[in-house]
Amino acid sequence: MLKELIGEWKVIGCQLHGKWLPYSIFQEFRYSFNDNDTFNLDWAELSFPMYVGGFPKSKSGAVKLNTSVSPKQMDLVPDEGPFTGQALQGIFELDHDVLKAIFSFPGTPRPEVFQTKQGQVYEIWQRTK
């Protein structure tokens, strides 16, 4: 795990299938990235089913990074929920305490730019700790 990613993050913006979601859907989601290449997501169980909010609807899972390409790649592999064991392929950009990441749902190609289309979710996170 990149040491710059380790810590707690809150979601401050979320776009699903090309549309920005209301803040009330994701305002309580808190991600943690750990030094053992895992993530935790608080409040994932409170996801809005129709919005696939709290994506990936798992409280934890593995993180795989590839920082040797541009844009940098981040894959989340949830250990529970509808995408258990499947890689949510993504790209990310870190600017101090703001992290932008866009992920494709399984079966959709990895994103190449920071704008969603069908089958993708774009989240903007701010470091809290």
Summary of the structure (lengths in Angstrom):
residues: 129
radius of gyration: 13.0
end to end distance: 16.4
largest distance: 35.8
contacts: 387
relative contact order: 0.23
helix: 8%
strand: 45%
